[in-house]
Amino acid sequence: MAEKVLEQLRIKLKEGLTEAVIKNLLDDLRDKKVLGNEKIEEIVQKTKPRADQARDLIDGVSRKGTKASEIMLACLKDRDNCLYDNLNIDSHLAIPERGATCSPAPAPHSTTDKQNNLVSGDKVYKMDNPRGLCVIINNENFVDPEKKRNGSQNDVDSLKAIFEFLGFLVEVETDKTADQIKALMAKYSKDARHGDCFVCCVMSHGNETGVEGCDEQICPRDDITSPFDGVNCPALIGKPKVFFIQACRGCGMQSKVLVTDGAGASRNQKSGKVYSIAKDSDFLIALSTVEGYVSVRDKYSGSWFIQSLCKHLKEGSKRGQDILRILTNVNNDVSREEGIIEDENNDIVDAKMTPQPQFTLRKLLIFKAPKGQAAASKQKKTG
């Protein structure tokens, strides 16, 4: 029953509901005649903290029974789809479509549909075990000692753990010059160990055109990705090539704005038929920030982007979520981060950022967690 779902997820809902979402939910529940004005005023007392408002809202609705709880959950899906998905509410309860409820939008990038139950295999990339290679390039030390990227080892450890968990052979390369990065990409594009997917994580300083080697020269982004296209790497034709790049793309700091929460696949081919695709197909390049702006890294815990990515990859892989849904959750997570940073003029400014995925994927890419973590191969750090 819906009220049981509210009770079961009470603590996580209390932590996840923002003031803006609480206000919107209360407006919806007033319109649907679930809560009256007196109860709403009691919930939103000015002296009451956000967590207490959330708790009183959840308890007040669940006490009204199944119908009221169904309405609230449906409205939550409409108002904060990210929180709704993160709590996996659909797996706890299938909300019926009723005239009294808010109309829930279908989850994006869904791997199921009502007619077929499962997305057909030709719409999902093959992902067997072992999955293939994951190469991690971490530039921590530079010619100028003051440019040391403190905290980046935490990102390496997190990435290594999640991709080994996902069944990849993981290799780590450290402190490479721009030319060495280019040479590594050429080497790995010819590697005989390629499987169903190739993943490359690059962490360094950078600018609009590429990432910085430890010699402080720029390796253009195209020199990182082009060795794996359909001409240069035949072993990966038709297979996903995934790049996660943690690096600044400029010196600007993204502005902070206030938010009020509110309401092309390729043509099917017959089995066995040979057809052509563009050489730059099947790429995903997830950049830690948008062009022109810095990428934030904590010198103790690691970068906002990589830490959020590893968290959502682990959670999403267990739920069978595709990579674009996972990266949407990462974007939402990182864009809400708050911090302060010293800019190039030594001024203290608010730190805000949002990542930017770019892709030519033709199918759903799902890093499904292997059955049993023993399947994830272990390999010593190199480089």
Backbone torsions as a table, in degrees:
resi	resn	phi	psi	omega
1	MET	NA	150.5	-173.9
2	ALA	-61.7	-36.7	-179.3
3	GLU	-66.5	-28.9	177.2
4	LYS	-69.7	-35.7	177.1
5	VAL	-63.8	-44.3	177.2
6	LEU	-59.6	-41.6	179.8
7	GLU	-67.5	-41.1	-178.3
8	GLN	-65.0	-38.3	-176.8
9	LEU	-99.3	15.5	-171.8
10	ARG	-54.7	-48.1	-175.6
11	ILE	-67.2	-45.3	-179.1
12	LYS	-67.2	-36.7	176.4
13	LEU	-65.0	-41.8	-179.4
14	LYS	-60.7	-38.4	-179.7
15	GLU	-74.4	-32.0	-172.0
16	GLY	-91.1	-22.7	-176.8
17	LEU	-73.5	121.8	176.5
18	THR	-84.5	166.0	179.4
19	GLU	-60.8	-39.2	-179.1
20	ALA	-64.8	-41.8	179.4
21	VAL	-68.1	-40.1	177.2
22	ILE	-57.6	-45.8	-179.5
23	LYS	-61.4	-44.3	-179.6
24	ASN	-66.1	-39.3	177.8
25	LEU	-63.8	-40.1	179.2
26	LEU	-64.9	-38.4	175.9
27	ASP	-62.1	-43.7	179.1
28	ASP	-62.8	-44.4	-176.2
29	LEU	-70.0	-28.6	173.2
30	ARG	-68.5	-44.8	-179.7
31	ASP	-62.5	-36.0	-179.1
32	LYS	-85.0	2.5	178.3
33	LYS	60.9	33.3	174.0
34	VAL	-85.0	-40.2	178.0
35	LEU	-124.5	143.0	178.0
36	GLY	-90.0	170.2	-177.8
37	ASN	-60.0	-38.9	-177.1
38	GLU	-63.7	-44.5	-179.9
39	LYS	-66.6	-39.9	-179.6
40	ILE	-64.3	-43.2	178.0
41	GLU	-62.3	-34.8	178.0
42	GLU	-65.8	-38.4	-178.5
43	ILE	-69.7	-39.3	-171.8
44	VAL	-101.2	30.0	175.5
45	GLN	-53.8	137.5	-174.3
46	LYS	-60.0	-30.8	-177.5
47	THR	-84.5	-2.9	-174.7
48	LYS	-90.4	127.7	178.1
49	PRO	-63.6	158.8	-179.2
50	ARG	-55.3	-43.7	-177.7
51	ALA	-62.0	-37.7	178.8
52	ASP	-69.5	-37.4	176.2
53	GLN	-61.5	-44.3	-179.9
54	ALA	-62.6	-44.6	-179.6
55	ARG	-61.8	-44.9	-178.6
56	ASP	-67.3	-34.9	177.0
57	LEU	-63.9	-49.6	-178.6
58	ILE	-61.4	-48.0	-178.1
59	ASP	-65.4	-40.3	-178.5
60	GLY	-63.8	-38.0	-179.7
61	VAL	-75.7	-45.3	-176.4
62	SER	-62.0	-31.6	178.9
63	ARG	-68.8	-18.8	-179.7
64	LYS	-85.1	-4.0	171.7
65	GLY	101.9	-170.0	-171.1
66	THR	-62.5	-49.4	-175.2
67	LYS	-59.8	-47.9	-179.9
68	ALA	-63.3	-39.5	-179.3
69	SER	-67.6	-39.4	176.3
70	GLU	-60.1	-42.2	-179.7
71	ILE	-63.6	-43.9	-178.9
72	MET	-64.2	-42.8	-179.4
73	LEU	-64.8	-39.0	177.3
74	ALA	-64.5	-41.4	179.1
75	CYS	-68.4	-34.8	176.5
76	LEU	-62.5	-41.3	178.8
77	LYS	-60.9	-35.9	179.7
78	ASP	-75.3	-37.9	-173.6
79	ARG	-86.1	-35.2	-178.3
80	ASP	-144.2	77.1	-176.1
81	ASN	-63.3	-30.3	-179.5
82	CYS	-66.0	-47.8	177.4
83	LEU	-62.2	-42.0	179.5
84	TYR	-58.1	-45.6	-179.8
85	ASP	-69.6	-41.3	-178.9
86	ASN	-60.9	-33.8	177.8
87	LEU	-84.4	-3.8	175.9
88	ASN	55.2	43.2	-173.3
89	ILE	-65.0	-33.4	-179.8
90	ASP	-60.3	-28.9	179.4
91	SER	-76.8	-21.9	176.7
92	HIS	-84.2	-32.7	-173.7
93	LEU	-158.0	129.2	172.4
94	ALA	-89.0	112.7	-175.9
95	ILE	-78.6	122.8	-179.8
96	PRO	-70.2	148.4	177.0
97	GLU	-84.4	108.9	-178.9
98	ARG	-127.8	154.3	-176.7
99	GLY	-61.7	-27.2	-175.5
100	ALA	-82.0	-11.7	-176.0
101	THR	-97.3	160.2	170.9
102	CYS	-67.4	146.2	-176.9
103	SER	-80.6	108.9	-178.5
104	PRO	-72.7	134.2	177.0
105	ALA	-77.7	146.3	177.1
106	PRO	-63.8	142.7	-178.8
107	ALA	-63.4	134.2	179.9
108	PRO	-67.6	152.5	176.2
109	HIS	57.5	33.1	-176.9
110	SER	-64.1	143.5	178.8
111	THR	-96.2	6.0	176.7
112	THR	-132.7	160.5	170.1
113	ASP	-143.5	160.7	-170.9
114	LYS	-67.8	-30.9	-176.4
115	GLN	-81.1	-42.7	-170.7
116	ASN	-104.6	-7.6	-178.6
117	ASN	67.9	-48.7	178.6
118	LEU	-126.2	144.3	175.4
119	VAL	-66.5	135.7	-178.0
120	SER	-62.2	151.7	-173.8
121	GLY	-59.1	-28.8	-177.7
122	ASP	-75.4	-1.7	177.8
123	LYS	-108.0	3.4	179.6
124	VAL	-129.3	134.1	177.9
125	TYR	-64.0	136.3	174.0
126	LYS	-61.0	134.9	-176.4
127	MET	-145.1	77.2	179.6
128	ASP	-90.6	-176.7	-176.6
129	ASN	-122.1	130.0	3.9
130	PRO	-72.7	147.5	-172.8
131	ARG	-73.1	-34.4	-173.9
132	GLY	139.2	-157.9	-175.9
133	LEU	-96.5	143.7	167.3
134	CYS	-125.6	115.5	-179.8
135	VAL	-104.8	126.8	179.3
136	ILE	-112.9	119.4	176.8
137	ILE	-110.0	116.7	-177.0
138	ASN	-121.8	109.6	173.5
139	ASN	-95.7	108.6	-178.7
140	GLU	-106.8	-37.2	-176.3
141	ASN	-111.1	140.0	-175.7
142	PHE	-129.7	171.9	178.3
143	VAL	-54.7	-43.6	175.6
144	ASP	-87.3	111.4	-176.8
145	PRO	-57.5	-26.7	-178.9
146	GLU	-70.2	-12.8	179.7
147	LYS	-90.3	6.3	-179.1
148	LYS	-55.6	133.7	-177.0
149	ARG	-92.5	75.3	179.3
150	ASN	-59.4	139.0	178.5
151	GLY	96.3	-12.3	-174.9
152	SER	-70.1	-23.5	177.8
153	GLN	-64.0	-30.8	175.3
154	ASN	-62.7	-37.8	177.5
155	ASP	-65.9	-41.6	177.8
156	VAL	-59.3	-48.4	-178.1
157	ASP	-61.0	-41.2	-179.2
158	SER	-67.4	-43.9	179.6
159	LEU	-65.0	-43.7	-179.5
160	LYS	-60.7	-44.1	-178.3
161	ALA	-64.4	-45.3	-175.5
162	ILE	-70.8	-38.5	-177.4
163	PHE	-79.1	-26.2	169.3
164	GLU	-68.0	-40.4	175.5
165	PHE	-58.7	-35.9	-178.6
166	LEU	-84.3	3.2	172.7
167	GLY	94.1	14.1	-180.0
168	PHE	-91.7	152.0	166.5
169	LEU	-81.2	118.9	-173.1
170	VAL	-106.5	129.3	173.8
171	GLU	-126.2	137.3	-176.0
172	VAL	-114.0	128.8	177.1
173	GLU	-118.6	132.9	-174.1
174	THR	-122.7	145.7	171.4
175	ASP	48.9	68.7	-178.7
176	LYS	-107.9	140.8	174.4
177	THR	-71.3	169.3	179.2
178	ALA	-58.6	-44.0	179.3
179	ASP	-66.5	-35.9	178.6
180	GLN	-67.6	-36.3	176.2
181	ILE	-62.7	-45.2	179.2
182	LYS	-60.9	-42.3	-180.0
183	ALA	-66.6	-38.4	178.1
184	LEU	-61.7	-41.6	-180.0
185	MET	-63.5	-40.8	177.5
186	ALA	-63.8	-40.5	-179.6
187	LYS	-64.9	-47.6	-176.5
188	TYR	-70.4	-24.7	178.4
189	SER	-67.9	-21.2	179.4
190	LYS	-101.6	5.9	-174.7
191	ASP	-63.9	136.7	-178.1
192	ALA	-78.9	-6.5	-175.5
193	ARG	-93.9	9.5	-179.1
194	HIS	-59.1	139.7	177.2
195	GLY	-116.5	-129.3	-176.7
196	ASP	-86.9	-8.8	-175.5
197	CYS	-158.9	149.7	173.2
198	PHE	-122.8	132.2	178.7
199	VAL	-123.6	134.8	176.3
200	CYS	-133.0	125.9	178.1
201	CYS	-114.0	121.9	-178.8
202	VAL	-119.4	126.1	-178.0
203	MET	-129.4	119.8	-177.1
204	SER	-167.2	-173.8	164.2
205	HIS	-78.5	171.1	-180.0
206	GLY	-174.4	-177.5	174.2
207	ASN	-144.3	-163.3	-175.7
208	GLU	-61.9	-26.5	-172.1
209	THR	-97.5	-21.7	-177.3
210	GLY	177.5	-161.1	-178.5
211	VAL	-110.3	156.5	-172.9
212	GLU	-95.1	131.7	171.8
213	GLY	-75.9	168.6	179.9
214	CYS	-68.3	-11.8	173.7
215	ASP	-87.3	5.0	177.5
216	GLU	68.8	20.1	170.8
217	GLN	-98.4	152.3	-175.7
218	ILE	-89.9	130.5	169.6
219	CYS	-98.8	112.6	-177.8
220	PRO	-57.8	145.1	-177.6
221	ARG	-60.2	-33.6	-179.8
222	ASP	-65.1	-29.6	177.4
223	ASP	-70.9	-17.5	177.2
224	ILE	-86.5	-39.3	-173.3
225	THR	-94.0	-36.2	-171.7
226	SER	-63.1	-28.9	177.6
227	PRO	-61.1	-12.3	-175.9
228	PHE	-107.8	9.0	179.6
229	ASP	-74.5	177.2	-172.6
230	GLY	-65.2	-22.1	178.0
231	VAL	-83.3	-44.6	-174.9
232	ASN	-83.9	-20.5	-176.8
233	CYS	-137.4	77.5	-178.5
234	PRO	-58.8	-27.3	-178.1
235	ALA	-63.8	-21.4	-177.1
236	LEU	-109.9	15.2	177.0
237	ILE	-61.5	129.9	178.8
238	GLY	77.9	2.7	-179.0
239	LYS	-113.3	150.2	-176.7
240	PRO	-71.6	135.6	173.9
241	LYS	-116.6	114.5	-169.0
242	VAL	-116.4	127.9	-179.5
243	PHE	-124.8	125.3	173.4
244	PHE	-111.2	116.4	-174.2
245	ILE	-117.8	113.4	178.0
246	GLN	-102.1	99.9	-178.9
247	ALA	-165.5	150.7	174.4
248	CYS	-66.0	152.6	176.4
249	ARG	-124.6	24.5	-178.8
250	GLY	157.9	-174.2	-177.1
251	CYS	-108.4	-5.6	-177.5
252	GLY	-73.8	158.5	174.7
253	MET	-113.3	127.2	-179.2
254	GLN	-63.7	140.7	-179.0
255	SER	-74.6	156.5	176.5
256	LYS	-97.9	131.6	175.4
257	VAL	-129.5	156.2	179.1
258	LEU	-89.3	143.2	-176.8
259	VAL	-121.9	135.1	170.5
260	THR	-110.4	114.7	-177.9
261	ASP	-66.2	136.2	178.2
262	GLY	-148.0	173.3	-178.2
263	ALA	-54.6	NA	NA
264	GLY	NA	90.0	-176.9
265	ALA	-74.2	154.3	177.5
266	SER	-72.8	160.7	-178.1
267	ARG	-62.4	137.4	179.7
268	ASN	-60.8	140.5	179.0
269	GLN	-119.8	144.0	177.2
270	LYS	-69.1	146.4	-179.0
271	SER	-54.3	130.6	176.2
272	GLY	89.5	-11.1	-178.9
273	LYS	-75.8	136.9	179.2
274	VAL	-89.5	132.7	177.6
275	TYR	-146.6	164.4	-175.4
276	SER	-104.7	154.2	174.1
277	ILE	-134.2	160.6	177.8
278	ALA	-65.2	146.5	-175.1
279	LYS	-64.4	-23.9	-179.3
280	ASP	-96.1	18.1	177.1
281	SER	-73.3	160.4	169.2
282	ASP	71.8	26.1	176.0
283	PHE	-101.9	146.5	167.2
284	LEU	-132.4	121.7	177.4
285	ILE	-121.3	107.6	-179.2
286	ALA	-101.1	109.0	-177.9
287	LEU	-93.8	141.5	-173.7
288	SER	-71.4	-17.5	179.8
289	THR	-153.8	169.0	179.6
290	VAL	-85.8	162.0	-174.7
291	GLU	-60.0	134.7	176.4
292	GLY	98.0	-4.4	-172.1
293	TYR	-126.9	160.5	179.9
294	VAL	-77.0	162.7	174.9
295	SER	-118.2	128.0	-168.8
296	VAL	-88.6	134.4	176.6
297	ARG	-133.7	133.0	175.3
298	ASP	-87.8	130.3	-174.1
299	LYS	-70.4	-10.0	177.5
300	TYR	-105.6	-45.2	-171.5
301	SER	-100.5	-14.8	-178.1
302	GLY	109.0	-174.8	-175.2
303	SER	-80.3	148.4	179.0
304	TRP	-58.9	-44.1	-174.3
305	PHE	-67.2	-51.8	-175.7
306	ILE	-65.6	-41.4	-179.0
307	GLN	-65.8	-40.2	177.4
308	SER	-67.9	-40.6	179.3
309	LEU	-58.6	-47.7	-178.4
310	CYS	-64.0	-40.0	178.8
311	LYS	-61.8	-49.9	-176.0
312	HIS	-74.9	-28.5	174.6
313	LEU	-63.1	-43.5	-178.7
314	LYS	-66.7	-46.6	-179.3
315	GLU	-65.8	-45.9	-176.2
316	GLY	-68.5	-35.2	179.9
317	SER	-65.9	-33.7	178.3
318	LYS	-69.2	-27.2	-178.8
319	ARG	-94.8	-3.2	-178.5
320	GLY	75.4	24.9	179.7
321	GLN	-77.7	146.0	177.6
322	ASP	-81.5	163.9	-169.9
323	ILE	-64.7	-30.7	-179.1
324	LEU	-71.0	-36.4	174.1
325	ARG	-65.6	-42.0	179.3
326	ILE	-60.4	-44.6	-178.7
327	LEU	-69.7	-28.7	173.7
328	THR	-64.3	-41.3	177.1
329	ASN	-65.6	-37.2	176.4
330	VAL	-63.6	-45.3	178.4
331	ASN	-57.3	-44.3	-180.0
332	ASN	-64.1	-42.6	-178.6
333	ASP	-63.4	-52.1	-175.7
334	VAL	-67.3	-38.9	-177.3
335	SER	-65.4	-19.8	178.6
336	ARG	-91.5	-7.0	179.9
337	GLU	-62.4	146.5	178.2
338	GLU	-123.7	140.2	176.2
339	GLY	-169.8	178.2	174.4
340	ILE	-127.7	152.5	-175.7
341	ILE	-148.3	151.7	175.6
342	GLU	-93.1	119.3	-176.5
343	ASP	-82.4	-175.8	-175.5
344	GLU	-65.4	-17.3	176.9
345	ASN	-96.0	10.6	-178.9
346	ASN	65.6	20.0	174.5
347	ASP	-89.2	145.6	176.7
348	ILE	-87.6	121.6	-177.4
349	VAL	-131.4	160.1	175.1
350	ASP	-66.1	135.2	178.9
351	ALA	-97.6	116.9	175.4
352	LYS	-137.8	148.2	177.4
353	MET	-162.3	163.5	171.8
354	THR	-144.2	137.1	178.9
355	PRO	-72.7	171.2	-178.1
356	GLN	-141.3	99.7	174.8
357	PRO	-78.3	144.0	173.0
358	GLN	-131.5	137.7	-175.4
359	PHE	-152.8	154.1	169.7
360	THR	-125.7	28.7	178.5
361	LEU	-61.8	142.5	179.1
362	ARG	-106.2	-11.5	-176.5
363	LYS	-138.3	174.6	173.6
364	LEU	-74.2	133.7	177.2
365	LEU	-108.7	111.8	-175.3
366	ILE	-121.6	113.2	175.0
367	PHE	-85.8	74.4	-177.1
368	LYS	-69.6	133.1	-179.8
369	ALA	-61.4	130.7	-179.8
370	PRO	-63.2	156.8	174.5
371	LYS	-76.7	105.3	-178.5
372	GLY	87.2	122.4	-176.5
373	GLN	-69.8	-11.7	179.6
374	ALA	-64.5	-21.3	179.7
375	ALA	-68.2	-22.0	-179.2
376	ALA	-73.7	119.8	-176.1
377	SER	-74.8	145.3	177.9
378	LYS	-105.7	139.1	179.7
379	GLN	-146.3	143.6	-177.2
380	LYS	-70.1	150.3	177.4
381	LYS	-65.7	138.6	179.2
382	THR	-120.8	171.1	175.2
383	GLY	81.6	NA	NA
